Amino acid sequence: MAASADLLEKPDAPEEADEPRTLDPGRATADRVFHHSARAVATVVLALTASIGLFLGYQAIPTLHHYGLKFFTESQWQPHLNILGLSAVLTGTVEVALIALVVGFPLALLTALYISEYSPQRLRPTLVALLDLMAGVPSIVFGLWAVFLLEPRAIYVARWLSEYLGWIPIFRVDFDTKAAFLGSVLNSHYGASALIAGLAVATMVIPLACSVMRSVFSQAPLGEREGALALGGSRWGVIRCVVLPFGRRGIIGGTMLGLGRALGETVAVLLIISIAFDVKYKVLTTGAITTSALIANSFGEATGGQLSALLAAGFVLFVMTLAINTLAAVFVNRSRSGAGTDA
């Protein structure tokens, strides 16, 4: 007991004074090098983007000065007659992009929900890898697939839409649909249309939009998921009350990124459509044109005023895609930061 008392009464050993921690100079130098290198690369990327916009805008000045607002209201593109306009081109661009969005959005959303919420854990990495692989497939591959496999079958879908939904203006085709039994007749009226081009572009939009949505869904708070399940919620209830509210900005951002991709798609559209400079809203009939397809088809032979007009069209497309992609990035970043959890 005495020994125990002595131990209790023995004063504590003096504590060592706090000393500031010395950082490794080599590591600090490496951090500074990486920081400045990343800043330099980001600056170069921003400078390149700005220089592209400035170059296209500068080259578009002669065309905009010469034609004025008529450049955006004229539908014909006839350089030999000095008649150039983007009305039909912009109409076709928006038509193809909207068709791709209408078809691709629900498929991308459902695929993202399946991968993040329903797929088995062992299968999930494989599905994610396949999704990323599809996003990297060149557009020429999708275009060839659409020309040889999609279009011959989509023609009959277009004919069905025209026959049973022709009372809707966008699905109307002005000829006797019941008389069109021959494949050549079907192809001459329904092939190479904005609908088929939009379906092809949709296959390219789906992987991009789905990848963004899946990434955001996977970051839904685990505590809220478990709380919903503890209250007796089903898996669908968790998705409806937790995952979708959390990921709504990611859904919007992924959709807008897909729209930006659809607006600028070139090769696949050029392989499918039959070029026609008409402002029409009948998406089933043959003939359409998009901004990127116009530039790719005409740039090789363009000189003088037509070249300036093509650069002006490129500037308009650049502004459209830049605005859409910027808004999409804002939505996605806000979703990942947790700003989308207020439901």
HELIX and SHEET records of a PDB file:
HELIX    1   1 ALA A    2  GLU A    9  1                                   8    
HELIX    2   2 PRO A   25  TYR A   67  1                                  43    
HELIX    3   3 LYS A   70  THR A   73  1                                   4    
HELIX    4   4 PRO A   79  LEU A   81  5                                   3    
HELIX    5   5 SER A   87  LEU A  113  1                                  27    
HELIX    6   6 TYR A  114  TYR A  118  3                                   5    
HELIX    7   7 ARG A  124  ALA A  135  1                                  12    
HELIX    8   8 SER A  139  TRP A  145  1                                   7    
HELIX    9   9 ALA A  146  LEU A  150  3                                   5    
HELIX   10  10 GLU A  151  LEU A  165  1                                  15    
HELIX   11  11 PRO A  169  PHE A  171  5                                   3    
HELIX   12  12 THR A  177  ALA A  179  5                                   3    
HELIX   13  13 GLY A  183  TYR A  190  1                                   8    
HELIX   14  14 ALA A  194  PHE A  217  1                                  24    
HELIX   15  15 LEU A  222  ALA A  230  1                                   9    
HELIX   16  16 ARG A  235  VAL A  238  1                                   4    
HELIX   17  17 ILE A  239  VAL A  243  3                                   5    
HELIX   18  18 LEU A  244  PHE A  246  1                                   3    
HELIX   19  19 ARG A  248  GLY A  264  1                                  17    
HELIX   20  20 VAL A  267  ILE A  272  1                                   6    
HELIX   21  21 THR A  291  SER A  298  1                                   8    
HELIX   22  22 PHE A  299  GLU A  301  5                                   3    
HELIX   23  23 GLY A  305  ARG A  336  1                                  32    
HELIX   24  24 ALA A  339  THR A  341  5                                   3    
SHEET    1   A 2 TRP A  77  GLN A  78  0                                        
SHEET    2   A 2 ILE A  83  LEU A  84 -1                                        
END                                                                             
